[in-house]
Amino acid sequence: MRLGEILVKRGLITEAELQTALAQQHERGVRIGTWFVESGALTNDQVALALAEQLGVPPALEADFARSELALRRRVVAHQAVELQAIPLFLTNPRRIAVAMANPANPRALDRLRSEERRVGKECRSR
């Protein structure tokens, strides 16, 4: 199911609002989720939850960003974050890191992140 259909199904937007957003997507090249947040019609969390449903992954919510760990974020160089389109948030346990990703279906980014997660997990266990 497409993001717009999920948003309509959840009663967050109307069909007319979806058509407006799709027109903006076509005219300006902006994603519809971004358009709804920037227009003030939806919150980041509402779009994140709908995207999570669409992609079958857990959402990265505002509260997750608020509890992100500075030490983990500092481990990622800016160009790595841009390349992977990912931000480490916090350790869920000594071997797992919660990560916010622009595209959680990117296999290359997932492989790189798993590699980094194993490295960080080893460092945490050795302390």
C-alpha positions, 0 to 999 in steps of 0.5 A: 500500500502506498503512503498516501493510501495509508494516511487516508485509511488512517483518517489523517488526510482526505482524498482531496488532500492526497491529490493536492500532495501528489500534484505538489510531488509532481510539480516540485519534486517533494515527497508527499510525507515531507509536504504534509509535515512542511504544510503543518497538516501532519506531524513527523510522528504521524508520517513516520508511523505510516511509513513504518506500516508501509515498509514493515519496520519500526518507526523513528519517532520524535521521542527516539531522537530526543533520547539519542546518545551523543556518544553514538552520534559522534562515532559517525562522521558527517559524510558517513551519515549522508552516504548511509542516510542514517543516524545512530540513536541509542543502544537497545542492548550491548549488541544492538543500536537503534538507527533512524534511516531515510531508506531502511530498504537499502541493502548496502546501508544495512550491511554497513550499519550491521558491520558498525553495530558489531564493532560498537557491540564488541567495544561495549562488551570489552569495557 
